[in-house]
Amino acid sequence: MTEYERSRTMPALPEHVFDQAANVDQLDNWLPEALHVHAEELPAVTVHEDRTDEDTSALLRAEKDQMRLEWGTREQGSYAGWLQVAGIGSGASEVTVHLSFFDESHDPGEKPVNDALDRSLERLEGQVRMRVDNVAG
């Protein structure tokens, strides 16, 4: 099993960050560009990966009271992940994303995964900033 984890501080309350991250209709706006999520009957989702042009059955659960998203593949159990939002005071939050690859053949490697996680967190922060700026202004 291989695991990866990245964190980023965001200038918004944890509830605002979690609401953006957990919005199923907007997941494509912050997930890696090559992944597209189609919600079925939650927690069931289908994830399309552009790189392989394949659809994968997955699960996505949002635990608002814990400020946590959890996901993973349904049938093969080769991949899982979670996103955790925590308040750090002064109206800011820390977002941590963790990925676990149980099947090494699904692991793209350390640099591509860390780069994708960093870009995803950056894109999520951009969404959060737009929302917070729109609410404030």
TIZA-322698 format. One record per residue: x, y, z of N, C-alpha, C in turn. Coordinates in nm, 4 decimals, padded with zeros to 6 digits. Atoms other than C-alpha are relative to their C-alpha. Layout:
residues N
+----------+----------+----------+----------+----------+----------+----------+----------+----------+
|      n_x |      n_y |      n_z |     ca_x |     ca_y |     ca_z |      c_x |      c_y |      c_z |
+----------+----------+----------+----------+----------+----------+----------+----------+----------+
|        X |        Y |        Z |        X |        Y |        Z |        X |        Y |        Z |
...
+----------+----------+----------+----------+----------+----------+----------+----------+----------+
//
This chain:
residues 137
+----------+----------+----------+----------+----------+----------+----------+----------+----------+
|      n_x |      n_y |      n_z |     ca_x |     ca_y |     ca_z |      c_x |      c_y |      c_z |
+----------+----------+----------+----------+----------+----------+----------+----------+----------+
|  00.0850 | -00.1174 |  00.0000 |  00.0000 |  00.0000 |  00.0000 |  00.0899 |  00.1241 |  00.0000 |
| -00.0712 | -00.1267 |  00.0058 |  00.1204 |  00.3496 | -00.0859 | -00.0959 |  00.1106 |  00.0408 |
|  00.0852 | -00.1082 | -00.0479 | -00.0105 |  00.6620 |  00.0856 |  00.0656 |  00.1347 | -00.0281 |
| -00.0436 | -00.1366 |  00.0270 |  00.0117 |  01.0322 |  00.0050 | -00.0886 |  00.0943 |  00.0800 |
|  00.0791 | -00.0970 | -00.0751 | -00.0972 |  01.3363 |  00.2023 |  00.0562 |  00.1390 | -00.0230 |
| -00.0369 | -00.1409 |  00.0181 | -00.0938 |  01.7114 |  00.1408 | -00.0993 |  00.0855 |  00.0771 |
|  00.0858 | -00.0930 | -00.0738 | -00.2325 |  02.0072 |  00.3362 |  00.0184 |  00.1409 | -00.0547 |
| -00.0054 | -00.1402 |  00.0427 | -00.3104 |  02.3699 |  00.2627 | -00.0882 |  00.0828 |  00.0931 |
|  00.0780 | -00.0934 | -00.0801 | -00.4285 |  02.6635 |  00.4718 | -00.0861 |  00.0839 | -00.0934 |
|  00.0936 | -00.0785 |  00.0812 | -00.7333 |  02.8476 |  00.3364 | -00.0621 |  00.1097 |  00.0860 |
|  00.0495 | -00.1153 | -00.0759 | -00.8638 |  03.1911 |  00.4386 | -00.1521 |  00.0039 |  00.0105 |
|  00.1458 |  00.0059 | -00.0152 | -01.2185 |  03.0866 |  00.5267 | -00.0340 | -00.0924 |  00.1156 |
|  00.0480 |  00.0881 | -00.1065 | -01.4195 |  02.9253 |  00.8017 | -00.0103 | -00.1431 | -00.0507 |
|  00.0039 |  00.1397 |  00.0437 | -01.4116 |  02.5455 |  00.7952 | -00.1334 | -00.0384 | -00.0643 |
|  00.1311 |  00.0329 |  00.0580 | -01.7871 |  02.5294 |  00.7217 | -00.0082 |  00.0431 | -00.1467 |
|  00.0001 | -00.0477 |  00.1382 | -01.7384 |  02.7374 |  00.4053 |  00.0867 | -00.0892 | -00.0888 |
| -00.0912 |  00.0852 |  00.0763 | -01.4440 |  02.5267 |  00.2910 | -00.0640 | -00.1360 | -00.0239 |
|  00.0615 |  00.1321 |  00.0147 | -01.6250 |  02.1999 |  00.3578 | -00.1166 |  00.0041 | -00.0979 |
|  00.1139 | -00.0106 |  00.0914 | -01.9395 |  02.3166 |  00.1774 |  00.0462 |  00.0031 | -00.1453 |
| -00.0530 | -00.0036 |  00.1365 | -01.7315 |  02.3940 | -00.1340 |  00.0549 | -00.1359 | -00.0393 |
| -00.0636 |  00.1282 |  00.0312 | -01.5351 |  02.0691 | -00.1157 | -00.1032 | -00.1103 | -00.0199 |
|  00.0979 |  00.1088 |  00.0008 | -01.8434 |  01.8528 | -00.0593 | -00.1106 |  00.0178 | -00.1031 |
|  00.1045 | -00.0241 |  00.0998 | -02.0609 |  02.0051 | -00.3336 |  00.0234 | -00.0914 | -00.1197 |
| -00.0193 |  00.1022 |  00.1030 | -02.0978 |  01.7050 | -00.5662 | -00.0046 |  00.0603 | -00.1405 |
|  00.0117 | -00.0613 |  00.1321 | -02.1986 |  01.9260 | -00.8593 |  00.1214 |  00.0828 | -00.0380 |
| -00.1178 | -00.0823 |  00.0286 | -01.8726 |  02.1209 | -00.8300 |  00.1320 | -00.0734 |  00.0254 |
| -00.1236 |  00.0745 | -00.0247 | -01.6218 |  01.8427 | -00.7599 |  00.0991 |  00.0145 | -00.1142 |
| -00.0890 | -00.0123 |  00.1156 | -01.4838 |  01.8708 | -01.1136 |  00.0784 |  00.1303 |  00.0018 |
| -00.0683 | -00.1287 | -00.0047 | -01.3848 |  02.2302 | -01.0348 |  00.1269 | -00.0021 |  00.0837 |
| -00.1214 |  00.0026 | -00.0809 | -01.1233 |  02.1255 | -00.7815 |  00.0763 | -00.1323 | -00.0049 |
| -00.0715 |  00.1269 |  00.0143 | -01.0415 |  01.7590 | -00.8423 |  00.1033 |  00.0114 | -00.1117 |
| -00.0936 | -00.0027 |  00.1132 | -00.7496 |  01.6788 | -01.0732 | -00.0767 |  00.0079 | -00.1320 |
|  00.0684 | -00.0284 |  00.1252 | -00.8396 |  01.7929 | -01.4245 | -00.0417 | -00.1258 | -00.0760 |
|  00.0272 |  00.1221 |  00.0756 | -00.8371 |  01.4349 | -01.5586 | -00.1112 | -00.0856 |  00.0605 |
|  00.1045 |  00.0775 | -00.0660 | -01.1088 |  01.3135 | -01.3172 | -00.1324 |  00.0747 | -00.0033 |
|  00.1342 | -00.0588 |  00.0061 | -01.4811 |  01.3731 | -01.3552 | -00.0957 | -00.0910 |  00.0763 |
|  00.0891 |  00.0777 | -00.0850 | -01.7414 |  01.2626 | -01.1010 | -00.1442 |  00.0204 | -00.0450 |
|  00.1431 | -00.0034 |  00.0320 | -02.0974 |  01.1749 | -01.1948 | -00.0736 | -00.0652 |  00.1169 |
|  00.0745 |  00.0522 | -00.1148 | -02.3284 |  01.1365 | -00.8955 | -00.1146 | -00.0862 | -00.0489 |
|  00.1126 |  00.0884 |  00.0265 | -02.5693 |  00.8478 | -00.9088 | -00.0946 |  00.0173 |  00.1178 |
|  00.0768 | -00.0098 | -00.1240 | -02.7654 |  00.7710 | -00.5953 |  00.1012 | -00.0068 |  00.1131 |
| -00.1064 | -00.0061 | -00.1004 | -02.5242 |  00.8871 | -00.3264 | -00.0229 | -00.1000 |  00.1115 |
| -00.1397 | -00.0331 |  00.0197 | -02.3029 |  00.7547 | -00.1925 |  00.0615 | -00.0526 | -00.1299 |
| -00.0536 |  00.0547 |  00.1241 | -02.2634 |  00.5843 | -00.5342 |  00.0306 |  00.1111 | -00.1010 |
| -00.0407 | -00.0914 |  00.1056 | -02.0719 |  00.7808 | -00.7971 |  00.0787 | -00.0790 | -00.1039 |
| -00.0865 |  00.0547 |  00.1028 | -01.8944 |  00.7058 | -01.1218 |  00.1085 |  00.1026 | -00.0270 |
| -00.1128 | -00.0891 |  00.0264 | -01.5495 |  00.8515 | -01.1798 |  00.0556 | -00.0345 | -00.1378 |
| -00.0582 |  00.0180 |  00.1324 | -01.4299 |  00.9008 | -01.5371 |  00.1406 |  00.0568 |  00.0024 |
| -00.1390 | -00.0443 |  00.0061 | -01.0552 |  00.9229 | -01.5880 |  00.0375 |  00.0199 | -00.1459 |
| -00.0347 | -00.0322 |  00.1385 | -00.9494 |  01.1002 | -01.9072 |  00.1222 | -00.0773 | -00.0481 |
| -00.1263 |  00.0646 |  00.0386 | -00.6022 |  00.9414 | -01.9064 | -00.0226 | -00.1404 | -00.0560 |
|  00.0270 |  00.1376 |  00.0440 | -00.7425 |  00.5882 | -01.9435 | -00.1316 | -00.0118 | -00.0759 |
|  00.1337 | -00.0018 |  00.0597 | -01.0870 |  00.6862 | -02.0783 | -00.0886 | -00.1104 |  00.0584 |
|  00.0775 |  00.1028 | -00.0691 | -01.2366 |  00.4495 | -01.8203 | -00.0891 |  00.0608 |  00.1070 |
|  00.0898 | -00.0351 | -00.1089 | -01.5276 |  00.4781 | -01.5803 |  00.0196 | -00.1003 |  00.1127 |
| -00.0171 |  00.0853 | -00.1169 | -01.4879 |  00.3425 | -01.2278 | -00.1130 |  00.0265 |  00.0979 |
|  00.1027 | -00.0124 | -00.1034 | -01.7632 |  00.2757 | -00.9759 |  00.0679 |  00.0336 |  00.1317 |
| -00.0614 | -00.0447 | -00.1249 | -01.6873 |  00.4555 | -00.6522 | -00.1079 |  00.0399 |  00.0997 |
|  00.0868 | -00.0494 | -00.1063 | -01.8383 |  00.5725 | -00.3255 |  00.0526 |  00.1343 |  00.0475 |
| -00.0364 | -00.1303 | -00.0529 | -01.8395 |  00.9271 | -00.1897 | -00.0925 |  00.0312 |  00.1161 |
|  00.0789 | -00.0328 | -00.1189 | -01.9512 |  01.0141 |  00.1607 |  00.0470 |  00.1320 |  00.0580 |
| -00.0300 | -00.1274 | -00.0647 | -01.9697 |  01.3575 |  00.3175 | -00.0529 | -00.0055 |  00.1427 |
|  00.0360 | -00.0017 | -00.1422 | -01.9725 |  01.3752 |  00.6973 |  00.0145 |  00.1438 |  00.0497 |
| -00.0078 | -00.1427 | -00.0328 | -02.0561 |  01.7412 |  00.7624 |  00.0335 |  00.0236 |  00.1473 |
| -00.0278 | -00.0209 | -00.1421 | -02.0503 |  01.7046 |  01.1422 |  00.1471 | -00.0240 |  00.0339 |
| -00.1425 |  00.0255 | -00.0199 | -01.6908 |  01.5803 |  01.1105 |  00.0876 |  00.0805 | -00.0963 |
| -00.0716 | -00.0773 |  00.1028 | -01.5970 |  01.8130 |  00.8196 |  00.0928 | -00.0911 | -00.0801 |
| -00.0815 |  00.1016 |  00.0655 | -01.4784 |  01.5059 |  00.6307 | -00.0710 | -00.0587 | -00.1216 |
|  00.0445 |  00.0742 |  00.1187 | -01.5198 |  01.3598 |  00.2815 |  00.0814 | -00.1281 | -00.0056 |
| -00.0707 |  00.1270 |  00.0190 | -01.4338 |  00.9957 |  00.2190 | -00.0447 | -00.0591 | -00.1315 |
|  00.0337 |  00.0596 |  00.1288 | -01.4189 |  00.8145 | -00.1129 |  00.0871 | -00.1217 | -00.0249 |
| -00.0782 |  00.1167 |  00.0384 | -01.2958 |  00.4965 | -00.2725 | -00.0704 | -00.0784 | -00.1086 |
|  00.0566 |  00.0845 |  00.1041 | -01.3481 |  00.2434 | -00.5465 | -00.0942 | -00.1015 |  00.0628 |
|  00.1028 |  00.0905 | -00.0528 | -01.6478 |  00.0142 | -00.5068 |  00.0382 | -00.1466 | -00.0144 |
| -00.0192 |  00.1438 |  00.0208 | -01.5725 | -00.3226 | -00.6641 |  00.1389 | -00.0488 |  00.0371 |
| -00.1336 |  00.0553 | -00.0153 | -01.1972 | -00.3641 | -00.6686 |  00.0714 |  00.0414 |  00.1276 |
| -00.0634 | -00.0405 | -00.1245 | -01.1060 | -00.1766 | -00.3496 |  00.1457 |  00.0365 | -00.0143 |
| -00.1406 | -00.0292 |  00.0254 | -00.7817 | -00.0533 | -00.5045 |  00.0431 |  00.1387 |  00.0458 |
| -00.0316 | -00.1397 | -00.0243 | -00.8028 |  00.3095 | -00.3986 | -00.0988 |  00.0594 |  00.0993 |
|  00.0879 | -00.0715 | -00.0935 | -00.9398 |  00.5264 | -00.1166 |  00.0651 |  00.1323 |  00.0360 |
| -00.0542 | -00.1283 | -00.0413 | -00.9031 |  00.8778 |  00.0089 | -00.0951 |  00.0724 |  00.0927 |
|  00.0836 | -00.0849 | -00.0835 | -01.0308 |  01.1412 |  00.2448 |  00.0517 |  00.1428 | -00.0039 |
| -00.0307 | -00.1421 | -00.0126 | -01.0384 |  01.5174 |  00.2841 | -00.0548 |  00.0435 |  00.1345 |
|  00.0378 | -00.0452 | -00.1330 | -01.0479 |  01.6727 |  00.6304 |  00.0203 |  00.1506 |  00.0087 |
| -00.0092 | -00.1444 | -00.0201 | -01.1193 |  02.0388 |  00.7078 |  00.0022 |  00.0264 |  00.1502 |
| -00.0105 | -00.0352 | -00.1416 | -01.0130 |  02.1839 |  01.0429 |  00.0175 |  00.1505 |  00.0142 |
| -00.0167 | -00.1413 | -00.0299 | -01.0525 |  02.5334 |  01.1804 |  00.1304 |  00.0215 |  00.0744 |
| -00.1268 | -00.0286 | -00.0675 | -00.7242 |  02.6912 |  01.2863 | -00.0005 |  00.1392 |  00.0625 |
|  00.0126 | -00.1304 | -00.0634 | -00.8582 |  03.0184 |  01.4263 |  00.0092 |  00.1142 | -00.0990 |
| -00.0028 | -00.1218 |  00.0816 | -00.8879 |  03.3720 |  01.2903 | -00.0715 | -00.0160 | -00.1333 |
|  00.0771 |  00.0169 |  00.1224 | -01.1398 |  03.2551 |  01.0295 |  00.0701 | -00.0779 | -00.1091 |
| -00.0744 |  00.0789 |  00.0988 | -00.8912 |  03.0251 |  00.8567 | -00.0206 | -00.1492 |  00.0263 |
|  00.0149 |  00.1453 | -00.0085 | -00.8917 |  02.6514 |  00.7909 |  00.1221 | -00.0686 | -00.0585 |
| -00.1010 |  00.0845 |  00.0631 | -00.6479 |  02.3763 |  00.7148 | -00.0733 | -00.1176 | -00.0633 |
|  00.0606 |  00.1103 |  00.0737 | -00.7489 |  02.1221 |  00.4519 |  00.1092 | -00.1029 | -00.0269 |
| -00.0931 |  00.1094 |  00.0240 | -00.5738 |  01.7859 |  00.4381 | -00.0676 | -00.1019 | -00.0894 |
|  00.0481 |  00.1052 |  00.0899 | -00.6165 |  01.5348 |  00.1566 |  00.0958 | -00.1181 |  00.0133 |
| -00.0782 |  00.1227 | -00.0176 | -00.4993 |  01.1758 |  00.2003 | -00.0475 | -00.1029 | -00.1029 |
|  00.0323 |  00.1048 |  00.0969 | -00.4852 |  00.9059 | -00.0686 |  00.0732 | -00.1284 |  00.0367 |
| -00.0593 |  00.1319 | -00.0220 | -00.4219 |  00.5328 | -00.0258 | -00.0230 | -00.0840 | -00.1248 |
|  00.0080 |  00.0909 |  00.1143 | -00.3439 |  00.3022 | -00.3180 |  00.0300 | -00.1398 |  00.0517 |
| -00.0164 |  00.1366 | -00.0492 | -00.3987 | -00.0592 | -00.2162 |  00.0535 | -00.0918 | -00.1086 |
| -00.0494 |  00.0745 |  00.1157 | -00.3166 | -00.1876 | -00.5656 |  00.1069 |  00.0864 | -00.0658 |
| -00.1121 | -00.0799 |  00.0510 |  00.0260 | -00.0659 | -00.6770 | -00.0166 |  00.0369 | -00.1478 |
|  00.0166 | -00.0296 |  00.1425 | -00.0796 | -00.0807 | -01.0436 | -00.0855 |  00.1250 | -00.0231 |
|  00.0813 | -00.1211 |  00.0124 | -00.3210 |  00.2093 | -00.9786 |  00.0721 |  00.1251 |  00.0491 |
| -00.0771 | -00.1116 | -00.0552 | -00.0540 |  00.4289 | -00.8151 |  00.0806 |  00.0667 | -00.1117 |
| -00.0735 | -00.0688 |  00.1060 |  00.0685 |  00.6903 | -01.0670 |  00.1422 |  00.0396 |  00.0395 |
| -00.1335 | -00.0376 | -00.0448 |  00.3776 |  00.7618 | -00.8547 | -00.0019 |  00.1250 |  00.0854 |
| -00.0042 | -00.1069 | -00.0985 |  00.4853 |  01.0108 | -00.5907 | -00.0113 |  00.1400 | -00.0607 |
|  00.0030 | -00.1361 |  00.0548 |  00.5529 |  01.3191 | -00.8059 | -00.1338 |  00.0330 | -00.0659 |
|  00.1298 | -00.0335 |  00.0597 |  00.2365 |  01.3001 | -01.0198 | -00.1123 |  00.0129 |  00.1032 |
|  00.1062 | -00.0059 | -00.1010 |  00.0170 |  01.2328 | -00.7144 |  00.0137 |  00.1268 |  00.0837 |
| -00.0186 | -00.1205 | -00.0812 |  00.1700 |  01.5092 | -00.5013 | -00.0293 |  00.1264 | -00.0804 |
|  00.0309 | -00.1156 |  00.0860 |  00.1512 |  01.7543 | -00.7944 | -00.1510 |  00.0155 | -00.0166 |
|  00.1461 | -00.0041 |  00.0179 | -00.2152 |  01.6640 | -00.8519 | -00.0688 |  00.0450 |  00.1291 |
|  00.0589 | -00.0413 | -00.1280 | -00.2958 |  01.7016 | -00.4809 |  00.0227 |  00.1492 |  00.0242 |
| -00.0290 | -00.1427 | -00.0184 | -00.1241 |  02.0407 | -00.4654 | -00.0874 |  00.0859 | -00.0912 |
|  00.0848 | -00.0759 |  00.0936 | -00.3100 |  02.1634 | -00.7774 | -00.1459 | -00.0050 |  00.0439 |
|  00.1389 |  00.0127 | -00.0442 | -00.6404 |  02.0309 | -00.6431 | -00.0280 |  00.0903 |  00.1196 |
|  00.0178 | -00.0863 | -00.1164 | -00.5964 |  02.2089 | -00.3101 |  00.0044 |  00.1473 | -00.0405 |
| -00.0066 | -00.1380 |  00.0500 | -00.5002 |  02.5269 | -00.4955 | -00.1313 |  00.0387 | -00.0687 |
|  00.1267 | -00.0268 |  00.0683 | -00.8126 |  02.5009 | -00.7129 | -00.1149 |  00.0111 |  00.1001 |
|  00.1029 | -00.0090 | -00.1041 | -01.0298 |  02.4360 | -00.4060 |  00.0106 |  00.1342 |  00.0713 |
| -00.0163 | -00.1302 | -00.0640 | -00.8827 |  02.7439 | -00.2409 | -00.0551 |  00.1115 | -00.0890 |
|  00.0543 | -00.0995 |  00.0922 | -00.9699 |  02.9449 | -00.5523 | -00.1516 |  00.0050 |  00.0058 |
|  00.1465 |  00.0057 | -00.0126 | -01.3320 |  02.8279 | -00.5295 | -00.0459 |  00.0616 |  00.1310 |
|  00.0363 | -00.0514 | -00.1318 | -01.3441 |  02.9065 | -00.1590 |  00.0136 |  00.1518 |  00.0016 |
| -00.0219 | -00.1451 |  00.0039 | -01.1998 |  03.2555 | -00.2173 | -00.1117 |  00.0701 | -00.0776 |
|  00.1083 | -00.0607 |  00.0784 | -01.4578 |  03.3296 | -00.4881 | -00.1294 |  00.0043 |  00.0795 |
|  00.1244 |  00.0064 | -00.0784 | -01.7409 |  03.2199 | -00.2612 |  00.0037 |  00.0999 |  00.1152 |
| -00.0133 | -00.0899 | -00.1141 | -01.6136 |  03.4115 |  00.0407 | -00.0029 |  00.1453 | -00.0479 |
|  00.0002 | -00.1365 |  00.0544 | -01.5473 |  03.7233 | -00.1723 | -00.1394 |  00.0417 | -00.0439 |
|  00.1361 | -00.0310 |  00.0447 | -01.8987 |  03.7040 | -00.3229 | -00.0940 |  00.0235 |  00.1174 |
|  00.0835 | -00.0168 | -00.1190 | -02.0592 |  03.6668 |  00.0211 |  00.0337 |  00.1318 |  00.0681 |
| -00.0441 | -00.1217 | -00.0688 | -01.8515 |  03.9522 |  00.1626 | -00.0298 |  00.1259 | -00.0802 |
|  00.0100 | -00.1202 |  00.0805 | -01.8919 |  04.1855 | -00.1327 | -00.1319 |  00.0172 | -00.0598 |
+----------+----------+----------+----------+----------+----------+----------+----------+----------+
//
